[in-house]
């Protein structure tokens, strides 16, 4: 059971928009920045978003994110088949003194 | 560009100790700006943060593994290592080493190794 809660799967058609939610509590999302990771099949995860809403260089602006209270949301617009991957949210948890991840969300681009 | 490479046995017997090493290139484990972390992913499952170490030796471990985990750093070799004792089949996973950017409210993993599969089996 993950500390952060994500939907197991989401799907949408090419060109459409999708959002992925990440829910936590005061000891994690409520007090720390959230990051988002994309894991393509058979590869290591890659950071898409850090500090709640910042994109590393090279990440297209089709990827965006926000945080409100103890929840965060990743948005992907202009969906492409290459976006099919697992997406994870992550943050620090002060109660655990540990990093925590969501359970992951599998994105299917129909 | 920073690179991290995991190394170690791909097969470990139950009850033994799993030992992995991460070699860092184009970066330094003695940097005061980052932590160095281990993360694992059982086959077909999600990511699990195992623990991290700072150049000073400060460590953090996830509570569920704390009694069995030790992370250490070797600045002379620019490496950091993971020891996980008394392994069972449940410890079978791809193990990633990573660089962790952590300061005040900021926490994220900015670089990952490619990962190495460790299977626990007799």
Boltz contact constraints between the chains, C-beta under 6 A:
constraints:
  - contact:
      token1: [A, 32]
      token2: [B, 105]
      max_distance: 6.0
  - contact:
      token1: [A, 32]
      token2: [B, 107]
      max_distance: 6.0
  - contact:
      token1: [A, 33]
      token2: [B, 105]
      max_distance: 6.0
  - contact:
      token1: [A, 33]
      token2: [B, 106]
      max_distance: 6.0
  - contact:
      token1: [A, 35]
      token2: [B, 108]
      max_distance: 6.0
  - contact:
      token1: [A, 44]
      token2: [B, 96]
      max_distance: 6.0
  - contact:
      token1: [A, 44]
      token2: [B, 112]
      max_distance: 6.0
  - contact:
      token1: [A, 44]
      token2: [B, 114]
      max_distance: 6.0
  - contact:
      token1: [A, 44]
      token2: [B, 115]
      max_distance: 6.0
  - contact:
      token1: [A, 45]
      token2: [B, 112]
      max_distance: 6.0
  - contact:
      token1: [A, 47]
      token2: [B, 108]
      max_distance: 6.0
  - contact:
      token1: [A, 47]
      token2: [B, 110]
      max_distance: 6.0
  - contact:
      token1: [A, 50]
      token2: [B, 108]
      max_distance: 6.0
  - contact:
      token1: [A, 88]
      token2: [B, 47]
      max_distance: 6.0
  - contact:
      token1: [A, 91]
      token2: [B, 107]
      max_distance: 6.0
  - contact:
      token1: [A, 92]
      token2: [B, 107]
      max_distance: 6.0
  - contact:
      token1: [A, 96]
      token2: [B, 63]
      max_distance: 6.0
  - contact:
      token1: [A, 97]
      token2: [B, 60]
      max_distance: 6.0
  - contact:
      token1: [A, 98]
      token2: [B, 60]
      max_distance: 6.0
  - contact:
      token1: [A, 98]
      token2: [B, 62]
      max_distance: 6.0
  - contact:
      token1: [A, 99]
      token2: [B, 49]
      max_distance: 6.0
  - contact:
      token1: [A, 101]
      token2: [B, 47]
      max_distance: 6.0
  - contact:
      token1: [A, 103]
      token2: [B, 46]
      max_distance: 6.0
  - contact:
      token1: [A, 104]
      token2: [B, 46]
      max_distance: 6.0
